[in-house]
Structure formats: structure tokens, C-alpha cells
């Protein structure tokens, strides 16, 4: 009996795997996807979601977003809420790249103004922003300076002139998760991270110059700053780099050593290693995770600040005159304590989102004043060959703890992609499509070929049809900077 064969169709875009599928499951699984997206998902997605549904203290359902694919422990696109007293915290439900996330900046420039300078812009951005595996950052930080950054997040960047107050206002958590404790981070993680602030990294991380091509909701788009025809925007995707990876690795080892013998947790998949949230180990990891969240916010901030400087130099105008204002910065790999309604009762839950984006609707707490009426901006990255989206949190999106997809989602692994695609061919194809590309290696480009990903349009349409998010605008790349 396979998990796929046990899926029950609830609606055109909602599928359920009943808790009876496995005796250990505490709750059902719900998958948000069209039939074609379900058919394209690996069987492992459903098995992993079923294992998540068996974790102690899980509440409601285990969820999977339309871009879901196989991950470490949790599927990527996985969401789960846990009772803080009876439930667990699991690094596999957050990911190794803690606070991998998206940032979008608007400009007053149009495609017609940028095209003549596009090659120069791509060259300058590629030179100015460190990229690739293990690259050193823009700053050489001592241990005390780095630990202050971990604790204070974007407040640290603001004090040092790398950010504006408006950047903080338009960042999830204002760029600082309270309760970050550098004392809960290993010396090895500190050493790995202190010279990586301001680095793009590798894999699917990128900085893109994009053009607003379609507006699904012109009113929302205008209110979010996308108010010009053929407007140029900048999209950034990166996270906490080797620092976050080390934090996750350290605590996975800790949890594996205590979850059975000390806490007697019945968890069958080692990749779902967990500890009770209300335990010394669980609380320590939560405090260390927050350090990685804050580091990633600062990482994206320094890159955005450098991109503003490059645009200013190329066009001979200040970033303010160029209208380079942040639209939003949102994380899609984290765990948070949030209030949600369960069976008519308001409860505080520890919500894990892995490859999934918070999508708070209009009027909800924690939204910046600028978006109180529009709902939270949601930034969804597609492949470098296809395009991306700006979405908004909807009214009544609480069926999955106000969460939506984070990207298009892979259809094949990196190794398979490198066998099927050639980086030199991708460069030429993108050039013919009017997309400048700067990348550290051709093999890295092959891993990120458009054919290795699902259709971003299909994913976004499924999320909207399921009531998880609303389309605002579609964005097309004209330059891509990759590690």
C-alpha cells in the first residue's frame, strides 16, 4: 500500500492522507496541489509528510505546499504546528539553511532605461557581491561583533549604516527574532559564520534584475510599489550560509543522542531527530536557530545595500532618487511561536515552515503598517529561466497556519540535472532570451536549469485556487547573478 494510493481528494486543490494510513500518525496529512502537481510529486513527499504527522504534539494536520518535493526529514514545502508543551522541535522541519528567504526591492527605472546598461550592471553586481561555495563576506567581523549581530539582527545593520528604518519596517520580524542567544551556538558555527555576512552562496541562491511583466491585481501591485509599466525590480534569494548549516548539524547530533534514551520519543526517521520543545535541548536549539535567522536577515541586508551602491554608481543617481525601496523580506525556513485558531479556540503553536512562506492576511497582527490593509507581501522565486511572483496573503488563509509555497519546487535532483543539462547551453539560451547571466561555474548553472523545476505558474495558480495566497504580479528576469 502506497501513500499516493491512499490520498483522498477533498477539492480540486486539496488532498488528504488519512491518519489511518500509519498506526503512528497523530493527525492526517493535507497536500495543496492540482492533480497534475500531485502526479509529478515523488512518492517520498507523501511518506515524509506521513512521518511528520506522527511526531509528538502535532496539531491539526501535517501540510505540504504545491511546490512540495523530497527533503531532509520534512518534505520541502512542509508545514506543521506543535503544542509548545507537549510537542517537539525538529531541525529537519526548518532546514539546514535556516532563514533561507527572499527580498524584493523596487526601483523607479524601466526596462528601457536599464537595457543599455544591463551588461555593465551584471558585471558590477557579480564583482561586488561575493558568490559561490565558501566565499568570504563583505566584512571581517571579530567574534564579539559577530555575536552582537546574531543577537540584534537588522538593528545591528541599522546602527552601522547598512540599513534604513524602512528596511526594518518591511522585513518579517523587523529583521530581528527576539531571544537569540549566541551562547547556545557552537564555536565552530561562530567561526564558520563570522566572515560569511554579505555572501550570496551557491545552489539556487541568486540576485536577479527583473521586470514587472504582468499585474494580476493592479491595485495591490501599486500599493506595494510596483506602480510603473515595465518597472525594474531586484530579487534576492539567500540565507544563513554555513553558519545556519552548522547550527542545524550541531543540534541534530544533540537530538539524536537524547531523543530515545532521555526523552523516549518514538521517532522512526533519524532525519526527523527532535527534542521536546519544552526541554533544555529544545529551548537551546530555538535560541540558536534565532541567531541563524538574524544572521540571514543581515546577510540579505548587506547584499541589498551593496546592490543599491552599484545601481547608484552606474546611473549616477542616489538610491533614493532611483526609488530603491524595499518591498518586503520574508523567510521560508524557520520555526515560530504563533497564535492560530484550532477547532474554534485560539492556541499558541510552534509552527515549522520548511520551504514554505508565511502569508498573513489583511488586518493580522505583525504586519507592517504599509501592508495592514493589503495583506503580507509574499515573494515566490521561480527558476532563473522562467520568472517569479509577488503574491499577497489572503483573507481567510488559516487552513495551513497562513502559509503558502516558497518557489516552483524541483522535479529532479541536482545530480540528475547536471547529467541532463549543459551549463554552456543554458548560458546561450538565456542570452538569446535577453537574460544576462553571471555564474561561478557551468555545472552550477546546469543544476539550476529551468527544466529541473516545476512550472512556477502552475504552483502559484494552485496556491491561489486553494486560498493560500493571491497573485499580485509576475516578474521576468533580465539578469541573474548566481554562485
Buried (B, 14 or more C-beta within 10 A) or exposed (E): EEBBEBBEEEEEBBBBBBBEBBEBBBBBBBBBBBEEBBEBBBEEBBBBBBBBBBBBBBBBBBBBBBBBBBBBBBBBBBBBBBBBEEBBBBBBBBBBBBBBBBBBBBBBBBBEEBBEBBEEBBBBBBEBBBBBBBBEBBBEBEEEBBBBBBBBBBBBBBEEEBBBEEBBBBBBBBBBBEEBBBEBBBEBBBBBBBBBBBBBBBBBBBBBBBBBEEBBBEEBBBBBBBBBEBBBBBBBBBBBBBBBBBBBBBBBEBBBEBBEEEBEBEBEBEBBBBBBBBBEBBBBBBBBBBBBBBBBBBBBBBBBBBBBBBBBEBBEBEBEEBBBBBBBBBBBBBBBEBEBEBEEEEBEBBBBBBBBBBBBBBEBEEBBEBBEEBBBBBBBBBBBBBBBBBBBBBEEBBBBBBBBBBBBBBBBBBEEBBEEBBBEEBBEBBEEEBBBBBBBBBBBBBBBBBEBBBBBBBBBBBBBBBBBBBBBBBBBBBBBBBB
